Every structure is written in C-alpha cells, then in structure tokens.
Amino acid sequence: MAESIKGPSPLLNKFDGSELRVAIVHARWNHLVIDALVKGAVAKLKESNVKEHNIIIQSVPGSFELPMACSKVIAASQIQASATATDLMGAAGALLSLDPTPAPVLSSSSPASNQPFDAVIAIGVLIKGSTMHFEYICDAVSHGLMKVQLDTGTPVIFGVLTALTDDQALERAGLGRGENKGHNHGEDWGLAAVEMGSRARGWA
Ligand code: DLZ
C-alpha cells in the first residue's frame, strides 16, 4: 500500500514553551485511549520547554463537557491573573508611598503560576455506537470548542478523536492492536498548543 500523504508538514520554527502556561482538559470516557493521548501531549509540551508546574491537567466526565470546562478554566485563570496584577500594583504603590526610592521590579522572567493560560488542549475520545448520540456530541463539541477560542481569544487545541471504531481510536493514540501501532495524536496537540500559545502572544 502507498504511504499516506496525510499530516502536518514538519515545523520550520521550533517554538519555545518556556514562558507558556498550558491547561489540558480531558474527558474520562474511553480512558485507556485518553491516558495515552494526555501522555503524548504532556511529553511534547515538556520537550518544548513548558515547565511542569505550568502544565495544569483537569478532567470532566465526557467530551460533551469539554467546551464548558475549557471556557471556565480560561476565565478563572484570567480573573486570577488580573486580581494578582491589582494586588501587585497596590503593593508597589504602598512601597512607593513609604519610600521615595524606585519600586522593586515585580515581574519575573519565568512564567508566574497565576498568569492566564496561553493555550488549552481539550482531549476527548468519541467512538460511534449504534445511535445518533455520536453525531450530536461530535457536532456540539467541535462547535463549542471553536466558540470558546474565538470568544476568549485563547487558543483551544482540538484534541477530540471522532472514531468510527475502537481500532481507529487506538491507532490514533499509538495503541494499535495490529502490526501498525499508529501515531499518538496527543503529541501533535502538545506541539500545536506551544505554537498557538506563542503566536497568540504576538497577536495580543
Ligand atoms: C454518553 C456518552 C457516550 C455514549 N459516549 C461517549 C464517548 O464515546 N466519548 C465521550 O467522551 N463521552 C461519551 N459519553 C458521555 C457524554 O460526553 C457526556 O459526558 C454525557 O452525556 C453527560 O453530559
């Protein structure tokens, strides 16, 4: 059989994640496949220099819950960051009013654990059953996640497998049962998060 032409082109720029904060929000349905995808994403985040303490992982029951959870996770990190900024400004103001010497530098070169997320990876595995449930959830989740990223301006990586069979899902997590184990798409999602998180900083 001819080799497949599918897949992204090799990255021309290697993006550096050392300043980024990334959330992974994953569903718990089909956990064997989910676990491998999350591992793949984390491995590539770390390879791209995202610090372990800046990778936050949260879970929800199923893929249908992903858009709401991503939206809340992004909003909470933005609120926390602006509250901290207000506290820091207050602290700097207090120091200035007590002491006429220049205020200390309050920003740090490494990403603060309360900075807003630069990107979120939503991971779910939908496997078709015998009813229309699959079609409805696939549609709702893909539109929901697109809406979250456009509404918030925070990139949301679409890490949702929409598989027609168990084998399709396993192969896309590098767990194929045949000779061909397949490729772990979680790795691509980790790299996409670093690229989009870095690019979004430039667009801000
Ligand atoms: C109910 C359900 C079914 C049948 N299949 C899947 C699936 O293959 N993958 C997945 O992530 N979630 C599934 N769910 C759960 C729904 O996503 C959702 O959690 C429930 O309907 C509760 O809102």
Residues whose N, C-alpha, C, O or C-beta is under 5 A from the ligand:
A	BS01	DLZ	A27 W29 P61 G62 S63 F64 G124 V125 L126 I127
